[in-house]
Amino acid sequence: MDTFVFSLTVLLAGGLFALLAFRQFSLMKAGYIALTVSGSLIGLYAIKVPLVDGTLVTFSITWLHLFTLSFRLDSLSAFFLIPIFAVCPLAVFYSFHYMDNAAQRGRVAVNYFFLTLLIISMALVATADNVISFALVWELMSLSSFFLVMHDYQKKTTRRAGYIYFIFSHVGAMFIFAAFALAYSYTGTFDFLSFADIPGNIKIIVFFLALVGFGSKAGIFPLHMWLPHAHPAAPSNISAIMSGVMIKMGIYGIFRLYANLGVTDLIFGEAVLTLGIISGILGVVYALGKHDLKKLLAYHSVENIGIILIGTGIGMIGIASENMVMASFGFAGGLLHVLNHSIFKSLLFFGAGAVLQKTGVRHIDQLGGLMKRMPTTGKTFLIGSVSISGLPPFNGFVSEFLIYYGAFHGLTLGGSSFIFTMLAILSLAIIGGLAAACFSKVVGVVFLGEPRTEKAAGAFEPGFTMTLPMILLAATCVVIGVFPEPFVLAAFQGLKSIKTLHLVDVNEVAMIVGNLAFAARLFLGVFVFSVLIRKFFYFKKEITEGATWGCGFTQPTTKMQYTGTSYAISIVDFFRPFVHIRTNYSGISRIFPGRTTYNTRVDDIAETALMDRIVSPVLYLLAKLRWIQHGHIQLYIGYIIVTIIVLLLFI
């Protein structure tokens, strides 16, 4: 544990260095990056033994001479620390050229400091071993990420996004703390391990209270509403960390609480699986309907959290049904998808950040033709798109295959378990198809075709500190897809902390994963061979360029390309009434029509319901009570006196 603490100390030194050296802008960024990367590498080294050997490491300190802050590093904690210590340093390295405005050196230094606090707090969340330590670092994580979202606070949309995130974070925290308080009332101790002694009916209440809080942080539908606001508002490197890493702390909370409670009831798996199905399908449907590149990626976070929950739900149903093959592969697939999603989603946000920096545009219909102008960004984004769609031979396919494998083993069950397992399989297929459709839209509209605006036409590749992290993440997507064995085994190692789970034999896992790896390598080999054959036949062959046949029309424009709406609207429309589509069409009313307009907007039904059913009535009521705030100090004192008298009557 000394090595782990030392890594956090180095990270903290980096954040303090950024505040102290902010006047020397380049030196400040270089020093901060060096310390953060060093601390993260030390952290990765520290988790090697707990993950491989399952060795339990603990440490504790006394806080305020009253509370004990205890931390424990086990196999489950170690696995969740991998994306923290692997993705965050890449995001920091990416920021060197991304945050290149020297006029904002002070703001960048503050951003780096809060980013350090976020990394440290996430690492401590994954190792917290009692209620007090968990609550303290959870709040630190929420507050530091709030300040990161508010980086461009001068923009009204950013402030609104920050306030929405702040509200959802702390409402979620209230549910988590309510669950912990209920558990404490029955155990009389803050120790997480004591949760197993809670009565069975109380365990259900504790789990579902915490599920609301952790689900809010993870972005489970309908508690996801902060994501499509916060991710576009935050800098892209922060969006990558929040989407790729931070929301997984909500998933960690669900895993850890389930393991500590030691429950085996079927209701837990069915509830988690249902939330996963809803989040997965509606997340990707809303992504299809969005045209803001970063908002689209935010909804794909909801989708992939849904996939993780589907795997988790299958694992819980497997434990309840004593089907350990189903449980092992369901949990392992969900856990591995935590890592895979952190990789390809961070890659996609890095790509979106490069596009945004070089074009100043987030709306996909104002882009186009970027594959020729930003080839590294385009190709790595394409790899991330194929990975997130769950297609072979990339990493997203591996984790989804494990979930499928566990689910198909659940088809032998009867009753409701069979129905839920079948729904999980169908949902994964639907989610994968819709994700492929969505990213074919994004890649086709943003990177292919011709530039639709001058900003897109003038784009060029960003600096190497932005392209190198994209290359590394894209390569990792390929490596995990083609050589999945160590990563799958690491996921199974992480599950050893769940005492109610009896893992399947390692040899069986190795055989299945070996066959999967052979298929992936064969697929990749056929693909490479096909490319080489094509290169051979086109070698030294003269290639000419010319206009395509225009069906008699000889004056095409860039507007005659597919838009995001025209590509996706028919798919989105299929999912009414779960999506609300607003169409604005001016129509044609004359023989020689004038300017005609047509646009569509897809609204989030959860956000609409929240605004119409809760926010608007509350604001109306508060407006009616505004007369109370009149500015007369005498009446304010009177309010206080009346309140004290009423309280004394109750006492």
N, C-alpha and C positions, 0 to 999 in steps of 0.2 A: 504493500500500500504506500510505502514511502516514495516509490517511483511515480505512482499516480498523483500523489500530493505535489511532488516536485514538478510534474508536468503542468498542473494548475498554477503553480507559483510562477513558472516561466510565462505562461499565458497572461497572468495578471501583470507581470513586469512589462509585457508588450503593450498592454492597454495604458499603463501609467506612462510609459515612454512616449506614446503618441500624444498624450496631454502635455508633457513637458517639452517636447521637441517640435511642436506644431509650427513654429515660425520657419523652420527649415523643412519646407514641404516635401521635397524628394527624399531627404534623409529620414524624415519622420515616417514616410510610407515604407521605405526600404527596411528601416529598423523594426518597425512593427511587423512587417511581413516575416522577417527573419526570426523574430522571437515567437510569433504565432505558429509558424511552420515547425520550429524546433520543439515547442511545447506539445504540439499535436503528435509529432513523431515519437516523442517520449511517452505520450499517452497510449499510442498504439502498442508500443513495446510493453507497457505496464499491463495491458489486458491480455497479453499472449498466454500467460500461465493459467489464469482463471478460465479462459475459454477452452484451451486445449486439455488441461488436466482436471478442470472442474474444482480447482482449489479455491476455498473460501477465504477472502481477506477482509478484515474489518478494521475500523479505527473510529474513535469518538473523541469529542471535546465537550467541555462544560461551557454553557452559554449563560451569561448573566448570573452565574453562581446558583442557578435554579434548574435549568433544563440541560439535558444531555443531547447533543447532536451526534447521532451515530450513523455511520455509513458502512455499507457492505458491498463488496465487489464479488459477484458470483458469475456464473456462466451467462445468465440472462442479461444482467447488467453489461457484461463485457460485449455481448453481441450488439446491443443498442449503442454502445460507445464507439463501435466501428464507424458508422456514418458521421458521428460527431467529429471524430479525430481525423477522418479521411476527407470529407467534403468541405468542412469549414476552412482548412488551410488553403484549399484550391480557390474558394470564394474570396479569401483575403488576398491571395496572389492575383486573382482576376481584377481586384479593385485598383491595382497600381495604375493601370491605364484607363480603367473605367471612371474612377473618381479623380480626374486630372485637372480640375479647376482650382488653380492655386489661389484665386481670390476667395475661395471658401475653405481655406486651410483650417481655420478654427472649427468649422462645422464638420469637416472630415475627421479631425482629431477626436471630436466628441463622438462621432459615429463609430470610430474604431474602438473607443473605450467601452461604449455600450455593447458593441459586438463581442468584445472580450468577456464582458459580464454575461452575455447570452451563452457563449460557448461554455464558460465555467459552470453556470447555473444548470445548463442541460446535462453536463457531465455529472453534477451532483444530484440532480433529479434521478438519474439512472442508477445512483448508488445509495440514495437515502434509505435508512433502515428503520426510521420511526416517524410518527406523525409530525412532530415539531420540526425536525430537519427537512422533511418533505415539504411541509407548508412554507417554510422559510425560503427554500431554493425555488419552489414553484412560483412564488410571488416575485422573486428576483428575476426569474425567466420571463414572466409576463410583463413586468415593468420595463426591463431592458429592451425587449422586442417592441414594446409600444414606442419608445423613444427612437428606435431604428425606423419604424414605419413613418414617424413624424419628421424624417430628415428634411424633406422639402416643405417645411411647415408654412411657408409663405403662400402656398397654394390652398385654396378653399377645399378642393377635393381631397387633398392629403389630410387636412385637419379633420374632415368628416370621416375619412377612412380610419384615422387614428382613434377617434372617439368611439366608432362602432367596434373596433377591435378591443378597445379598453373595456367597454361594457360587456361584451361577450366573454372576455377573459375573466373578469371578476364575478360575473354571474355564474360562470362555470366553476370558478374557485369556491364560491359559496356552496354549491352542491357537493363538491368534493369534501369540504370541511364539515358540512352537515353529516356526510357519511362517516367521516372519521370521528366526529363527536358522538354519533350514535354507537359506534363500535367501542369507543372509550367508556361510555356509560355502562357497558356490559363487561368490559375487561378490567377497567381501572388502571390500565397501563397504555403508554403511547407506543409500545413495541408492535411492529407489524406482524410478527410471528404469532402474537396473541389473538389475531383475528380468527384463527382456526377454532377458538373456543367459544365463539359467539353462537347462540342458538340458531337453528336452521332457518326459522322464519325471519329472523332479524338479518341473517346473511343476505337474503333476497333483497330486503330494503336497502341495506348498505351497498350492495353491488349496483342496483339500479340508480340510486342517488349518485354514486360515483360515476356511473356510465354516462349520465347527463353531463357532468363536469368534464370528464376526460373526452367525451364525444364532442363537446364544444371546442376544445383545443385541437382535436384531431380533424375537425371539419366534417363530422357525420351529418348527413341530411336529416332533419332540417336545421341543424345547429351550425351550418356552414357559412352563414351569410356574411361573416366578416372576411372570408377568404377573397372573393372577387373584388372587394374594396381595398383590402390591405396590400395584396400582392402588386397590383398596378401602381399603387402609391409609393411603395418602398423602392429603393435602388435595386437593380436586378440581382446584384450579388447577395443582397439581404433576402430578396424574394426566393432565391435558390436555397438559402439556408432555412428560411421559415417553412417553405413547402417541402424541401427535400429532407430536412432533419427535424425542425422544431415540432411540427405537427405529429411526428412519430412518438413524442413524449406522451401524447394522449393514448396512443396504442400501447406504449410501455406501461402506463398506468392500468390499463385494462388487463394486460397480461399479468402484471405483478399482483394486482388485487385478486384476480382469479386464483393465482397460485397460493396466495396467503390465506384466502378463505377456505381452500380445500373443498370446494363444492363439486358435486357431480350431478346436479339436477338437470333435467332436459331443458327446462325453461331458459336457462342461461344461454345455451347454444342456439336455441331457436330464435331468441330475441336478438342476439348479436348477428346471426345469419340474416334475419329479416332486415335489420338496419344496413347490413352490407349490401344486400340486393338492391334496396331502394337507393342508397348512396351511389352505388356503382352505375346503375342504369341512368338515373336522373342526372348524375354528374356529367356523364359523357354526352347525354342529350343536350343539356344546357351548353356544354362546350361547343357542340356542333352549331348552336344558334348564335354564338358570340363572334364578333369580328375584331374586338380588341385583343391583340396577341397575348398580352400578359393576363388579361381576364380569362381568356380561353384556357390558358395553362392552369390558372387557379381552379377552374371547374374540373380539370383533369386530376387535380389533387384529390378532390372529392371522390372522383371515380376510383382512383387507386386505393384510397382509404377503404372504399367499399370492397375492393378485391381482397385487401388484407383482412377485413372483417369477415368476408365469406370464408376464407381459409381458417380464421380463428373460430368461427361458428361451427364449421365442420369438425374441427378438433374437439370442441366442447361436446358436440353431439356424439362423437366417437367415444369420448370418456364416459358420457352418460349411458351409452349403449354397450360399453365394454368392448368396443371394436377398436383395438389399439393400433391397427394398421391405418384405419381411417383417421384416428386422432393424431397419430404421429405425423403423417404426411400432410394433413390439413394444417396443423400448427406450424410445421416446418415450412410449408409453402407460404403461409402468411408471414412468418418471420423472415424468410429469405426475400419476400417482396418488399419488406421494410427497407432492406439494404438496396435492392435493385431499384426501387422507386427513388431513393435518395440519389442514386447515380444518374439515371436518365432524366429525372425531372430537373436536377441541378444543371445538367447539360443543356436542356431545352431552355431554361431561364437564362443561362449564359448566352445562348444563341439569340434569344429575344433581346437581351441587353445589348448585344453587339449591333443588332439591326436598329434598335432604338437610338443608340449613340450615333450611328453613322447616317441615319435618315431623319431622325427626330419624329418618326411616325410609328404609331402602334396599331393603327387600323389596317388590317391586311389588304383591303381593297385599294389602298393607296400605295401599295408596294408592287413587287413583281420583278422578275429578271435578276434577282440577287445572286443566283447560283454562279453566274459568270463574273459578277463584280466582287462577291465575297465567297470564293470557292471553299475555303476551309470552314467557315461558319455554315455554309449550306450543306456540305457533306456530313459534317458532324451532327448538324441538326437532323438530317435525314436518318442517320444511325439512331439518334435518340427517338425519332418518330417511329421507326420500325420496332425499337425496343419497347416503347410504351404501348404499342399495339399488340404486344405479346406474340410476335412472329419469330420463327427460328431464322438463323441460329444465334439469337441475341438473348440477353439475360432475362428480359421480361417473360420470355417463353418458358424458361426453366422453372421459375417460381410458380407460374400459373399451371404448368404441367404437374407439379407436385400437388397443388390443390385439386386439380382434376383427378389425379390418381387416388387421393384420399376420398374424394366424393364418389367415385365409381365403386369404391369398396363399401360405401354406405348404402348402395342400392340393394344390398342383401337384407337390410333392416326392414321392419314393418311399421305400419301405422304412420304417425305424423313424421317420424324420422325419415321414412322413405320419401314422403312428399317434399319435405324441406331439402333433402339431398338432391332430388330431381330438379327442384327450382334453382338450386345453386348451380348445377351443371348448365341448365338453360341460360341462366343469367350471365355466367362467365362467357358463354358463346355469344350472347347478344352484346355484351360489353366489348368483347374483342372486335367484333364486326363494326360496331359504331366507332370505336377508337381508330380503327384503320381508315374508315370513311372520313373522320374528322381530320386526321393528319395528312391524308392525301389531299384534302382541301387546303390545309395550311401550306404544305410544301408546294403544291401546284400553284396557289395564288401568290405566295410570298416569294418563292425562289425560282419558279419557272415562268415561262411566258416573257412578256416584254414589260419594262417599267411603266407604271401607270402615271407616275408623277416625276417631276424633275428631281425631287429629293431622292427617290429610289434610283434614278438614272445616275446620280452623282455619288452613290455609295461606294465604299472601298473597305478593304479588310482592316480590322482594328489592330492594335499593338499586340506583340507576342505574348504579353502577360495575360491577355484575354483569350488568345487562340490556343495557347498551350494547355490551360485547364480543360478546354473543350476537347482537344485531341486526346488527353489522358482519360477523360471520362468516356469518350467514344470507344477508345481502345479497351477500357474496362468492360463496357457492355459486350464487346466481342469476346473477350477472354472468359468472362463468366458463362457466356452462352456456349462456347466451344470446349472449355475446360471447367465444367461445373462442379466436379467432385469435391474439392476442398471447401467450396462455399456452401454446398448442400450439407456436408458433414459438420461445418461450423454452425449451421442453423439447427441441426439435430443436437449438437452439443449445448446450444443455448437453451434447449427445452428441458435440460436435466433439473432445472430449478422448480419445475412443476411436479410436485410429489405424487399427484394423482395420475400422472401419465407414465405408463410403462412402455418405454420406447421399443420399437421393433429391432430385430437383430441388425447389427451393423453390416453384416455380409449381405443381407437382403437389400439394404439401402444401397450399398456399393454396386451390386449387380444391376439394379434398376437405373441408377445414375450413370453407370458405365455404358449401358445400352443407349441412354439418352445422349451421352457425350459422343458415342460412335455415330449416331444418326446426325448430330449437329456437325461433326467433322466431315462426314460424307456429303452433307448438304453444302457446306462451305467449299469442299473440294470440287464438287460439280460446278458450283458458281464460278470459282476461280478458273477452272478449266474452260468454261464457256467464254469467259472474258478473254482468255489467252487465244482461244480459237478465233474469236472475232478480231482480235488485234492482228493475228497472223494473216487472215484473209484481206484485211484492210491495209496491210503493210505496203507502203509506197504507192497506194492507190490514190489517184487524184480525186479529191472531194470538192465539189462545187456547191455554191449556195445560190439560191434563187427563190423568188416569191412562189408561194403555193397557189394553186388554182383557186380563184375567189368566186367561182360560180357566176362570172360575168361582172362582179363588183370589183373595181380596181382601186378603191380608195379606203382600205381598212384603217381603223384606228385602234389604239390600245384599249379603248372602251368596249371593243367587241370581243373581249375575253370573258371567260367565266368569272363571276364574282363569288365571294363566299356565300352570299345569300342564295344565288341561283343554284349553286352546287348542293347546298345542304337543306334548303327549306322544305323540300318534299319529305325528307327523312324526319325532320323535326316535327312537321305537321302530323305525322303518323301517331305521335305520342300525346296529342291532345286528349283529355283536358289537363294533363299533368304539366303542360307548358302553356303559357299564355303568349300568343303571337299577336302583335299589333301591326297592322298594315296601313300605310299611308300612300294612297294612289290618287293622283289628280285626275286621271281619266282622259279620254279623248272625246271631245264634244263637237268638234268642227271638222269640216272637210279638209281644211288646211290647218292642222293643229299647231299650237304654239309649243312652249316648253312643257314637257310632261315629266312628272316626278313619281318615283316609286321607291319606297323603302320599307323595311320590316324591322321589328324589334322584338326580341324574345325576352319576356320578363320572368323572373324567378317567382314561382307561386308562393314559396315560403316567405320571401321578403315582402311580397305584395300583401299576403295575409297578415304578417307582423305589422306592417304599416297601417293597414285598414282596420284590423281588429284590436290592436293594442296601442300602438304609438299615437295614432290620430285621436282616439277617444281620450287618452291620458292628456295629450296636449290641449284638447278642448276643455277638459275639466280644469286643468291648471290655469288656462286663460280666464276661466270664470272666477278663479280664486285670486287673480292678480291684485284685486283691490286690497288684499291683506298687506301687500308690500307697498305701503304708501309713503314711507320715509319719515314718519313721526316717531321719534325715539321714545316718547312717553308711552305710546301704545305698545311698542315693542317690549318695554319693561312690564307693562300690564300683561302681555301674553305670557311672559316668564312667570310672573306671580300666580296667574291663574293655573298654569301648568303645574307649579309646585303644590298648590292647594289641592288640585285633583289627585296628584300622586300621593300626598299625605293622607287623603281620604282612603285610598286603597291600602296603604300601609297599616 
